Amino acid sequence: MQMHLRDFPGFMETRRQVLVKNSGNRENWTSFALGCFLNGNYDACISAVDSMIKVNEEEQKSPMTPVQLMEVCTLKVKSLIATDKNDEALKLLTEKKAWFVDQL
């Protein structure tokens, strides 16, 4: 409902509370990162995405799918661009180009 009403600050706070209660769920991290992005809190979004990628690299039993990696990388790139870190965004795109897949 918060997204429908465009209550992005409320959505971000709700997702933060859910994340605190269940930080082991990847979808909670993704929702929180998206809430940060929509609320204009790009640094928090970048931090959340970095945490997700780090956990993914360390966790061998249930790694992210290629599409999930592409989605979080895209969110980070958009956040970097929004904070005028274009060189860093380009570097990330270049380094992680294998993450960008074209499949449904």
Chimera marker file (.cmm) of the C-alpha trace (Angstrom):
<marker_set name="trace">
<marker id="1" x="0.000" y="0.000" z="0.000" r="1" g="1" b="0" radius="0.5"/>
<marker id="2" x="2.859" y="2.395" z="0.797" r="1" g="1" b="0" radius="0.5"/>
<marker id="3" x="4.288" y="1.950" z="-2.686" r="1" g="1" b="0" radius="0.5"/>
<marker id="4" x="0.874" y="2.485" z="-4.245" r="1" g="1" b="0" radius="0.5"/>
<marker id="5" x="0.484" y="5.722" z="-2.280" r="1" g="1" b="0" radius="0.5"/>
<marker id="6" x="4.073" y="6.701" z="-3.105" r="1" g="1" b="0" radius="0.5"/>
<marker id="7" x="4.940" y="6.837" z="0.590" r="1" g="1" b="0" radius="0.5"/>
<marker id="8" x="8.588" y="6.062" z="-0.078" r="1" g="1" b="0" radius="0.5"/>
<marker id="9" x="9.881" y="7.156" z="3.359" r="1" g="1" b="0" radius="0.5"/>
<marker id="10" x="7.272" y="4.942" z="5.010" r="1" g="1" b="0" radius="0.5"/>
<marker id="11" x="8.077" y="2.059" z="2.662" r="1" g="1" b="0" radius="0.5"/>
<marker id="12" x="11.799" y="2.361" z="3.382" r="1" g="1" b="0" radius="0.5"/>
<marker id="13" x="11.183" y="2.345" z="7.146" r="1" g="1" b="0" radius="0.5"/>
<marker id="14" x="8.819" y="-0.624" z="6.908" r="1" g="1" b="0" radius="0.5"/>
<marker id="15" x="11.339" y="-2.577" z="4.868" r="1" g="1" b="0" radius="0.5"/>
<marker id="16" x="14.095" y="-1.633" z="7.345" r="1" g="1" b="0" radius="0.5"/>
<marker id="17" x="12.025" y="-3.002" z="10.231" r="1" g="1" b="0" radius="0.5"/>
<marker id="18" x="11.291" y="-6.221" z="8.324" r="1" g="1" b="0" radius="0.5"/>
<marker id="19" x="14.982" y="-6.537" z="7.474" r="1" g="1" b="0" radius="0.5"/>
<marker id="20" x="15.990" y="-6.133" z="11.116" r="1" g="1" b="0" radius="0.5"/>
<marker id="21" x="13.610" y="-8.942" z="12.097" r="1" g="1" b="0" radius="0.5"/>
<marker id="22" x="14.665" y="-11.269" z="9.277" r="1" g="1" b="0" radius="0.5"/>
<marker id="23" x="18.013" y="-10.312" z="7.797" r="1" g="1" b="0" radius="0.5"/>
<marker id="24" x="18.612" y="-13.762" z="6.359" r="1" g="1" b="0" radius="0.5"/>
<marker id="25" x="15.998" y="-13.310" z="3.657" r="1" g="1" b="0" radius="0.5"/>
<marker id="26" x="17.437" y="-11.986" z="0.395" r="1" g="1" b="0" radius="0.5"/>
<marker id="27" x="14.113" y="-10.468" z="-0.682" r="1" g="1" b="0" radius="0.5"/>
<marker id="28" x="14.097" y="-8.295" z="2.446" r="1" g="1" b="0" radius="0.5"/>
<marker id="29" x="17.495" y="-6.885" z="1.484" r="1" g="1" b="0" radius="0.5"/>
<marker id="30" x="16.322" y="-6.231" z="-2.062" r="1" g="1" b="0" radius="0.5"/>
<marker id="31" x="13.152" y="-4.501" z="-0.876" r="1" g="1" b="0" radius="0.5"/>
<marker id="32" x="15.104" y="-2.359" z="1.562" r="1" g="1" b="0" radius="0.5"/>
<marker id="33" x="17.622" y="-1.351" z="-1.125" r="1" g="1" b="0" radius="0.5"/>
<marker id="34" x="14.769" y="-0.462" z="-3.481" r="1" g="1" b="0" radius="0.5"/>
<marker id="35" x="13.075" y="1.572" z="-0.731" r="1" g="1" b="0" radius="0.5"/>
<marker id="36" x="16.298" y="3.482" z="-0.138" r="1" g="1" b="0" radius="0.5"/>
<marker id="37" x="16.641" y="4.170" z="-3.850" r="1" g="1" b="0" radius="0.5"/>
<marker id="38" x="13.063" y="5.401" z="-4.244" r="1" g="1" b="0" radius="0.5"/>
<marker id="39" x="13.443" y="7.596" z="-1.164" r="1" g="1" b="0" radius="0.5"/>
<marker id="40" x="16.584" y="9.199" z="-2.600" r="1" g="1" b="0" radius="0.5"/>
<marker id="41" x="18.879" y="7.635" z="-0.013" r="1" g="1" b="0" radius="0.5"/>
<marker id="42" x="21.341" y="6.396" z="-2.611" r="1" g="1" b="0" radius="0.5"/>
<marker id="43" x="24.263" y="5.799" z="-0.258" r="1" g="1" b="0" radius="0.5"/>
<marker id="44" x="22.133" y="3.432" z="1.859" r="1" g="1" b="0" radius="0.5"/>
<marker id="45" x="21.008" y="1.691" z="-1.324" r="1" g="1" b="0" radius="0.5"/>
<marker id="46" x="24.609" y="1.204" z="-2.443" r="1" g="1" b="0" radius="0.5"/>
<marker id="47" x="25.536" y="-0.116" z="1.002" r="1" g="1" b="0" radius="0.5"/>
<marker id="48" x="22.640" y="-2.584" z="1.020" r="1" g="1" b="0" radius="0.5"/>
<marker id="49" x="23.528" y="-3.849" z="-2.453" r="1" g="1" b="0" radius="0.5"/>
<marker id="50" x="27.191" y="-4.207" z="-1.471" r="1" g="1" b="0" radius="0.5"/>
<marker id="51" x="26.127" y="-6.256" z="1.573" r="1" g="1" b="0" radius="0.5"/>
<marker id="52" x="23.959" y="-8.483" z="-0.613" r="1" g="1" b="0" radius="0.5"/>
<marker id="53" x="26.762" y="-9.086" z="-3.096" r="1" g="1" b="0" radius="0.5"/>
<marker id="54" x="29.262" y="-9.821" z="-0.309" r="1" g="1" b="0" radius="0.5"/>
<marker id="55" x="26.939" y="-12.355" z="1.323" r="1" g="1" b="0" radius="0.5"/>
<marker id="56" x="26.245" y="-13.898" z="-2.083" r="1" g="1" b="0" radius="0.5"/>
<marker id="57" x="29.961" y="-14.371" z="-2.735" r="1" g="1" b="0" radius="0.5"/>
<marker id="58" x="30.463" y="-15.988" z="0.680" r="1" g="1" b="0" radius="0.5"/>
<marker id="59" x="27.322" y="-18.153" z="0.578" r="1" g="1" b="0" radius="0.5"/>
<marker id="60" x="27.714" y="-21.227" z="-1.565" r="1" g="1" b="0" radius="0.5"/>
<marker id="61" x="24.483" y="-23.108" z="-0.795" r="1" g="1" b="0" radius="0.5"/>
<marker id="62" x="22.010" y="-20.634" z="-2.289" r="1" g="1" b="0" radius="0.5"/>
<marker id="63" x="23.731" y="-18.103" z="-4.549" r="1" g="1" b="0" radius="0.5"/>
<marker id="64" x="21.823" y="-15.445" z="-6.448" r="1" g="1" b="0" radius="0.5"/>
<marker id="65" x="20.633" y="-16.297" z="-9.907" r="1" g="1" b="0" radius="0.5"/>
<marker id="66" x="22.119" y="-14.376" z="-12.836" r="1" g="1" b="0" radius="0.5"/>
<marker id="67" x="18.931" y="-12.320" z="-13.110" r="1" g="1" b="0" radius="0.5"/>
<marker id="68" x="19.045" y="-11.414" z="-9.397" r="1" g="1" b="0" radius="0.5"/>
<marker id="69" x="22.676" y="-10.338" z="-9.720" r="1" g="1" b="0" radius="0.5"/>
<marker id="70" x="21.787" y="-8.231" z="-12.743" r="1" g="1" b="0" radius="0.5"/>
<marker id="71" x="18.922" y="-6.547" z="-10.876" r="1" g="1" b="0" radius="0.5"/>
<marker id="72" x="20.961" y="-5.586" z="-7.809" r="1" g="1" b="0" radius="0.5"/>
<marker id="73" x="23.872" y="-4.442" z="-9.963" r="1" g="1" b="0" radius="0.5"/>
<marker id="74" x="21.502" y="-2.265" z="-12.005" r="1" g="1" b="0" radius="0.5"/>
<marker id="75" x="20.131" y="-0.750" z="-8.805" r="1" g="1" b="0" radius="0.5"/>
<marker id="76" x="23.660" y="0.036" z="-7.626" r="1" g="1" b="0" radius="0.5"/>
<marker id="77" x="24.603" y="1.549" z="-11.004" r="1" g="1" b="0" radius="0.5"/>
<marker id="78" x="21.505" y="3.772" z="-10.947" r="1" g="1" b="0" radius="0.5"/>
<marker id="79" x="22.367" y="4.878" z="-7.408" r="1" g="1" b="0" radius="0.5"/>
<marker id="80" x="25.947" y="5.665" z="-8.401" r="1" g="1" b="0" radius="0.5"/>
<marker id="81" x="24.724" y="7.723" z="-11.349" r="1" g="1" b="0" radius="0.5"/>
<marker id="82" x="22.249" y="9.567" z="-9.121" r="1" g="1" b="0" radius="0.5"/>
<marker id="83" x="25.145" y="10.569" z="-6.846" r="1" g="1" b="0" radius="0.5"/>
<marker id="84" x="27.276" y="11.712" z="-9.800" r="1" g="1" b="0" radius="0.5"/>
<marker id="85" x="29.709" y="8.818" z="-9.460" r="1" g="1" b="0" radius="0.5"/>
<marker id="86" x="29.603" y="8.070" z="-13.155" r="1" g="1" b="0" radius="0.5"/>
<marker id="87" x="33.164" y="6.761" z="-13.379" r="1" g="1" b="0" radius="0.5"/>
<marker id="88" x="32.467" y="4.285" z="-10.577" r="1" g="1" b="0" radius="0.5"/>
<marker id="89" x="29.224" y="3.223" z="-12.302" r="1" g="1" b="0" radius="0.5"/>
<marker id="90" x="31.063" y="2.634" z="-15.581" r="1" g="1" b="0" radius="0.5"/>
<marker id="91" x="33.774" y="0.670" z="-13.795" r="1" g="1" b="0" radius="0.5"/>
<marker id="92" x="31.152" y="-1.519" z="-12.119" r="1" g="1" b="0" radius="0.5"/>
<marker id="93" x="29.385" y="-2.131" z="-15.424" r="1" g="1" b="0" radius="0.5"/>
<marker id="94" x="32.667" y="-3.076" z="-17.065" r="1" g="1" b="0" radius="0.5"/>
<marker id="95" x="33.772" y="-5.381" z="-14.252" r="1" g="1" b="0" radius="0.5"/>
<marker id="96" x="30.405" y="-7.111" z="-13.893" r="1" g="1" b="0" radius="0.5"/>
<marker id="97" x="29.369" y="-7.281" z="-17.547" r="1" g="1" b="0" radius="0.5"/>
<marker id="98" x="28.949" y="-11.055" z="-17.220" r="1" g="1" b="0" radius="0.5"/>
<marker id="99" x="26.116" y="-10.384" z="-14.738" r="1" g="1" b="0" radius="0.5"/>
<marker id="100" x="24.034" y="-8.739" z="-17.433" r="1" g="1" b="0" radius="0.5"/>
<marker id="101" x="22.062" y="-11.490" z="-19.058" r="1" g="1" b="0" radius="0.5"/>
<marker id="102" x="19.180" y="-11.502" z="-21.476" r="1" g="1" b="0" radius="0.5"/>
<marker id="103" x="16.804" y="-14.190" z="-20.315" r="1" g="1" b="0" radius="0.5"/>
<marker id="104" x="13.319" y="-14.445" z="-18.957" r="1" g="1" b="0" radius="0.5"/>
<link id1="1" id2="2" r="1" g="1" b="0" radius="0.2"/>
<link id1="2" id2="3" r="1" g="1" b="0" radius="0.2"/>
<link id1="3" id2="4" r="1" g="1" b="0" radius="0.2"/>
<link id1="4" id2="5" r="1" g="1" b="0" radius="0.2"/>
<link id1="5" id2="6" r="1" g="1" b="0" radius="0.2"/>
<link id1="6" id2="7" r="1" g="1" b="0" radius="0.2"/>
<link id1="7" id2="8" r="1" g="1" b="0" radius="0.2"/>
<link id1="8" id2="9" r="1" g="1" b="0" radius="0.2"/>
<link id1="9" id2="10" r="1" g="1" b="0" radius="0.2"/>
<link id1="10" id2="11" r="1" g="1" b="0" radius="0.2"/>
<link id1="11" id2="12" r="1" g="1" b="0" radius="0.2"/>
<link id1="12" id2="13" r="1" g="1" b="0" radius="0.2"/>
<link id1="13" id2="14" r="1" g="1" b="0" radius="0.2"/>
<link id1="14" id2="15" r="1" g="1" b="0" radius="0.2"/>
<link id1="15" id2="16" r="1" g="1" b="0" radius="0.2"/>
<link id1="16" id2="17" r="1" g="1" b="0" radius="0.2"/>
<link id1="17" id2="18" r="1" g="1" b="0" radius="0.2"/>
<link id1="18" id2="19" r="1" g="1" b="0" radius="0.2"/>
<link id1="19" id2="20" r="1" g="1" b="0" radius="0.2"/>
<link id1="20" id2="21" r="1" g="1" b="0" radius="0.2"/>
<link id1="21" id2="22" r="1" g="1" b="0" radius="0.2"/>
<link id1="22" id2="23" r="1" g="1" b="0" radius="0.2"/>
<link id1="23" id2="24" r="1" g="1" b="0" radius="0.2"/>
<link id1="24" id2="25" r="1" g="1" b="0" radius="0.2"/>
<link id1="25" id2="26" r="1" g="1" b="0" radius="0.2"/>
<link id1="26" id2="27" r="1" g="1" b="0" radius="0.2"/>
<link id1="27" id2="28" r="1" g="1" b="0" radius="0.2"/>
<link id1="28" id2="29" r="1" g="1" b="0" radius="0.2"/>
<link id1="29" id2="30" r="1" g="1" b="0" radius="0.2"/>
<link id1="30" id2="31" r="1" g="1" b="0" radius="0.2"/>
<link id1="31" id2="32" r="1" g="1" b="0" radius="0.2"/>
<link id1="32" id2="33" r="1" g="1" b="0" radius="0.2"/>
<link id1="33" id2="34" r="1" g="1" b="0" radius="0.2"/>
<link id1="34" id2="35" r="1" g="1" b="0" radius="0.2"/>
<link id1="35" id2="36" r="1" g="1" b="0" radius="0.2"/>
<link id1="36" id2="37" r="1" g="1" b="0" radius="0.2"/>
<link id1="37" id2="38" r="1" g="1" b="0" radius="0.2"/>
<link id1="38" id2="39" r="1" g="1" b="0" radius="0.2"/>
<link id1="39" id2="40" r="1" g="1" b="0" radius="0.2"/>
<link id1="40" id2="41" r="1" g="1" b="0" radius="0.2"/>
<link id1="41" id2="42" r="1" g="1" b="0" radius="0.2"/>
<link id1="42" id2="43" r="1" g="1" b="0" radius="0.2"/>
<link id1="43" id2="44" r="1" g="1" b="0" radius="0.2"/>
<link id1="44" id2="45" r="1" g="1" b="0" radius="0.2"/>
<link id1="45" id2="46" r="1" g="1" b="0" radius="0.2"/>
<link id1="46" id2="47" r="1" g="1" b="0" radius="0.2"/>
<link id1="47" id2="48" r="1" g="1" b="0" radius="0.2"/>
<link id1="48" id2="49" r="1" g="1" b="0" radius="0.2"/>
<link id1="49" id2="50" r="1" g="1" b="0" radius="0.2"/>
<link id1="50" id2="51" r="1" g="1" b="0" radius="0.2"/>
<link id1="51" id2="52" r="1" g="1" b="0" radius="0.2"/>
<link id1="52" id2="53" r="1" g="1" b="0" radius="0.2"/>
<link id1="53" id2="54" r="1" g="1" b="0" radius="0.2"/>
<link id1="54" id2="55" r="1" g="1" b="0" radius="0.2"/>
<link id1="55" id2="56" r="1" g="1" b="0" radius="0.2"/>
<link id1="56" id2="57" r="1" g="1" b="0" radius="0.2"/>
<link id1="57" id2="58" r="1" g="1" b="0" radius="0.2"/>
<link id1="58" id2="59" r="1" g="1" b="0" radius="0.2"/>
<link id1="59" id2="60" r="1" g="1" b="0" radius="0.2"/>
<link id1="60" id2="61" r="1" g="1" b="0" radius="0.2"/>
<link id1="61" id2="62" r="1" g="1" b="0" radius="0.2"/>
<link id1="62" id2="63" r="1" g="1" b="0" radius="0.2"/>
<link id1="63" id2="64" r="1" g="1" b="0" radius="0.2"/>
<link id1="64" id2="65" r="1" g="1" b="0" radius="0.2"/>
<link id1="65" id2="66" r="1" g="1" b="0" radius="0.2"/>
<link id1="66" id2="67" r="1" g="1" b="0" radius="0.2"/>
<link id1="67" id2="68" r="1" g="1" b="0" radius="0.2"/>
<link id1="68" id2="69" r="1" g="1" b="0" radius="0.2"/>
<link id1="69" id2="70" r="1" g="1" b="0" radius="0.2"/>
<link id1="70" id2="71" r="1" g="1" b="0" radius="0.2"/>
<link id1="71" id2="72" r="1" g="1" b="0" radius="0.2"/>
<link id1="72" id2="73" r="1" g="1" b="0" radius="0.2"/>
<link id1="73" id2="74" r="1" g="1" b="0" radius="0.2"/>
<link id1="74" id2="75" r="1" g="1" b="0" radius="0.2"/>
<link id1="75" id2="76" r="1" g="1" b="0" radius="0.2"/>
<link id1="76" id2="77" r="1" g="1" b="0" radius="0.2"/>
<link id1="77" id2="78" r="1" g="1" b="0" radius="0.2"/>
<link id1="78" id2="79" r="1" g="1" b="0" radius="0.2"/>
<link id1="79" id2="80" r="1" g="1" b="0" radius="0.2"/>
<link id1="80" id2="81" r="1" g="1" b="0" radius="0.2"/>
<link id1="81" id2="82" r="1" g="1" b="0" radius="0.2"/>
<link id1="82" id2="83" r="1" g="1" b="0" radius="0.2"/>
<link id1="83" id2="84" r="1" g="1" b="0" radius="0.2"/>
<link id1="84" id2="85" r="1" g="1" b="0" radius="0.2"/>
<link id1="85" id2="86" r="1" g="1" b="0" radius="0.2"/>
<link id1="86" id2="87" r="1" g="1" b="0" radius="0.2"/>
<link id1="87" id2="88" r="1" g="1" b="0" radius="0.2"/>
<link id1="88" id2="89" r="1" g="1" b="0" radius="0.2"/>
<link id1="89" id2="90" r="1" g="1" b="0" radius="0.2"/>
<link id1="90" id2="91" r="1" g="1" b="0" radius="0.2"/>
<link id1="91" id2="92" r="1" g="1" b="0" radius="0.2"/>
<link id1="92" id2="93" r="1" g="1" b="0" radius="0.2"/>
<link id1="93" id2="94" r="1" g="1" b="0" radius="0.2"/>
<link id1="94" id2="95" r="1" g="1" b="0" radius="0.2"/>
<link id1="95" id2="96" r="1" g="1" b="0" radius="0.2"/>
<link id1="96" id2="97" r="1" g="1" b="0" radius="0.2"/>
<link id1="97" id2="98" r="1" g="1" b="0" radius="0.2"/>
<link id1="98" id2="99" r="1" g="1" b="0" radius="0.2"/>
<link id1="99" id2="100" r="1" g="1" b="0" radius="0.2"/>
<link id1="100" id2="101" r="1" g="1" b="0" radius="0.2"/>
<link id1="101" id2="102" r="1" g="1" b="0" radius="0.2"/>
<link id1="102" id2="103" r="1" g="1" b="0" radius="0.2"/>
<link id1="103" id2="104" r="1" g="1" b="0" radius="0.2"/>
</marker_set>
